[in-house]
Amino acid sequence: MNAAPSSPDLQLSQVAFVTETLGDIAQAVGAPQFIEVVYDSLVRFVDFDAVHLDYERVSPSGQRSVGWIGSFGRDRELVEQVMRDYYRSYASEDATYEGIGDKRDVQVIQISAQKVASELRHLFFDIGNIHDECVVFGVTNGTRYSISMARSRRLPSFSLKELSLLKQFAHVVLPLAAVHKRLIGAISPDDGRPDTSDNNLLAQWLPHLHGKLTSRETHVCSSFIQGMTTPAIAQSMGLKPSTVETYAKRAFAKLGVDSRRQLMALVLKNAPLRYGSDGA
């Protein structure tokens, strides 16, 4: 009888802490607070001041563009202002990441403010008080996603241990970011609202599943996925909460689900398959 393979020497408390953190991020997928939860979760392990999530798109003509999934940080207003300017006017032309390519394995690079182009440093690093940045890349469904963690001058540069730790977390966070983006779309740098060029794929996908949902039933389900409460949906649609609940019950019956959790599971299982492997 063969002996069972030895298991890693891990403390149960350590495993519980990590799985709890990743669980928090997974549960926030599709919700407005997703980026904030990513930030709050990762700073429990490695301290930093801001986090950014984006992905790279390449048009048939070969033109490169970068989509903004979201940003969050200690100084929330400053982070959003700086990154909105970055993604609106500079991200697709930023040569910092040239040479990364579309390799399948997760990669990490460290960027010192002193080593980037003077224009980039002046416009974004200096204004945001950033002196060191860790960027982790990974390919999900054919699209390259990245997560960036930035440190202000209050903190030292990222250590090798911290870079390695963030890289390991990225193996889980990047695919979750890809799912999050599929559900609610990217962000428009112009006004911070969902980018219509990356429209909410949930709203597009639900009617095609069975071809039975009305536009209002689709809107209610889409709003649930985005983390909105019944009262908030009712207010946005100019309806009574009871009417929203009626639409939800009808939609759930047509989709064969009993709760928001089952709705999320249904979407995660089917939406990526319907839209192929381009990650859009």
LINPEJO-V715193 format. One record per backbone hydrogen bond with DSSP energy under -1.0 kcal/mol. NH is the residue of the N-H (numbers start at 1). CO is the residue of the C=O. E is the energy in kcal/mol with one decimal. If there is no record, write none. Layout:
nh=NH co=CO e=E
nh=NH co=CO e=E
//
This chain:
nh=10 co=8 e=-1.8
nh=15 co=11 e=-2.1
nh=16 co=12 e=-2.6
nh=17 co=13 e=-1.9
nh=18 co=14 e=-2.2
nh=19 co=15 e=-2.8
nh=20 co=16 e=-2.1
nh=21 co=17 e=-1.8
nh=22 co=18 e=-2.6
nh=23 co=19 e=-2.2
nh=24 co=20 e=-1.9
nh=25 co=21 e=-1.6
nh=26 co=22 e=-2.5
nh=27 co=23 e=-2.3
nh=29 co=26 e=-1.1
nh=31 co=28 e=-2.4
nh=32 co=226 e=-1.3
nh=34 co=31 e=-1.8
nh=37 co=33 e=-2.4
nh=38 co=34 e=-2.3
nh=39 co=35 e=-2.3
nh=40 co=36 e=-2.9
nh=41 co=37 e=-2.2
nh=42 co=38 e=-2.4
nh=43 co=39 e=-2.2
nh=45 co=42 e=-1.9
nh=46 co=42 e=-2.4
nh=49 co=150 e=-2.9
nh=50 co=150 e=-1.3
nh=51 co=72 e=-3.0
nh=52 co=148 e=-2.2
nh=53 co=70 e=-2.7
nh=54 co=146 e=-2.1
nh=55 co=67 e=-2.0
nh=56 co=144 e=-2.4
nh=57 co=65 e=-3.7
nh=59 co=63 e=-2.5
nh=62 co=59 e=-2.5
nh=65 co=57 e=-2.8
nh=67 co=55 e=-3.2
nh=69 co=53 e=-2.3
nh=70 co=53 e=-1.6
nh=72 co=51 e=-2.2
nh=74 co=49 e=-2.4
nh=76 co=74 e=-1.1
nh=79 co=75 e=-2.7
nh=80 co=76 e=-2.5
nh=81 co=77 e=-2.2
nh=82 co=78 e=-2.8
nh=83 co=79 e=-2.6
nh=84 co=80 e=-2.0
nh=85 co=81 e=-1.8
nh=86 co=82 e=-2.1
nh=87 co=83 e=-2.8
nh=88 co=84 e=-1.7
nh=89 co=85 e=-2.1
nh=90 co=86 e=-2.5
nh=91 co=86 e=-2.7
nh=93 co=90 e=-1.8
nh=94 co=91 e=-1.0
nh=98 co=95 e=-1.5
nh=100 co=97 e=-1.7
nh=107 co=137 e=-1.9
nh=109 co=135 e=-2.6
nh=111 co=133 e=-3.3
nh=113 co=131 e=-2.1
nh=115 co=112 e=-2.1
nh=121 co=117 e=-2.7
nh=122 co=118 e=-2.6
nh=123 co=119 e=-2.6
nh=124 co=120 e=-2.2
nh=125 co=120 e=-1.2
nh=126 co=121 e=-3.4
nh=128 co=124 e=-2.1
nh=130 co=125 e=-2.9
nh=131 co=151 e=-2.5
nh=132 co=151 e=-1.4
nh=133 co=111 e=-1.9
nh=134 co=149 e=-2.8
nh=135 co=109 e=-2.7
nh=136 co=147 e=-2.6
nh=137 co=107 e=-2.8
nh=138 co=145 e=-2.2
nh=140 co=143 e=-2.8
nh=143 co=140 e=-2.0
nh=145 co=138 e=-3.1
nh=146 co=54 e=-2.4
nh=147 co=136 e=-2.2
nh=148 co=52 e=-2.8
nh=149 co=134 e=-3.0
nh=150 co=50 e=-2.7
nh=151 co=132 e=-3.0
nh=155 co=152 e=-1.7
nh=163 co=159 e=-2.5
nh=164 co=160 e=-2.3
nh=165 co=161 e=-2.2
nh=166 co=162 e=-2.5
nh=167 co=163 e=-2.0
nh=168 co=164 e=-1.9
nh=169 co=165 e=-2.0
nh=170 co=166 e=-1.9
nh=172 co=169 e=-1.6
nh=173 co=169 e=-2.6
nh=174 co=170 e=-2.1
nh=176 co=172 e=-1.6
nh=177 co=173 e=-2.5
nh=178 co=174 e=-2.0
nh=179 co=175 e=-1.9
nh=180 co=176 e=-2.7
nh=181 co=177 e=-2.4
nh=182 co=178 e=-1.9
nh=183 co=179 e=-1.9
nh=184 co=180 e=-2.1
nh=185 co=181 e=-2.3
nh=187 co=68 e=-3.0
nh=188 co=193 e=-4.0
nh=192 co=188 e=-2.5
nh=195 co=186 e=-2.1
nh=198 co=195 e=-1.5
nh=204 co=200 e=-1.1
nh=205 co=201 e=-2.6
nh=206 co=202 e=-2.6
nh=209 co=205 e=-1.1
nh=211 co=207 e=-1.6
nh=218 co=214 e=-2.4
nh=219 co=215 e=-2.2
nh=220 co=216 e=-2.3
nh=221 co=217 e=-2.2
nh=222 co=218 e=-2.7
nh=223 co=219 e=-2.3
nh=224 co=220 e=-2.1
nh=225 co=221 e=-2.1
nh=226 co=222 e=-1.5
nh=227 co=224 e=-1.9
nh=228 co=223 e=-2.2
nh=233 co=229 e=-2.5
nh=234 co=230 e=-2.6
nh=235 co=231 e=-2.3
nh=236 co=232 e=-2.3
nh=237 co=233 e=-1.9
nh=239 co=234 e=-2.7
nh=244 co=240 e=-1.8
nh=245 co=241 e=-2.3
nh=246 co=242 e=-1.6
nh=247 co=243 e=-2.2
nh=248 co=244 e=-2.4
nh=249 co=245 e=-2.5
nh=250 co=246 e=-2.2
nh=251 co=247 e=-2.4
nh=252 co=248 e=-3.0
nh=253 co=249 e=-2.1
nh=254 co=250 e=-1.9
nh=255 co=251 e=-2.1
nh=256 co=252 e=-1.2
nh=257 co=252 e=-2.3
nh=263 co=259 e=-1.9
nh=264 co=260 e=-2.6
nh=265 co=261 e=-2.2
nh=266 co=262 e=-2.2
nh=267 co=263 e=-2.2
nh=268 co=264 e=-2.7
nh=269 co=265 e=-1.7
nh=270 co=266 e=-1.7
nh=271 co=267 e=-2.8
nh=274 co=270 e=-1.8
nh=275 co=271 e=-1.6
//
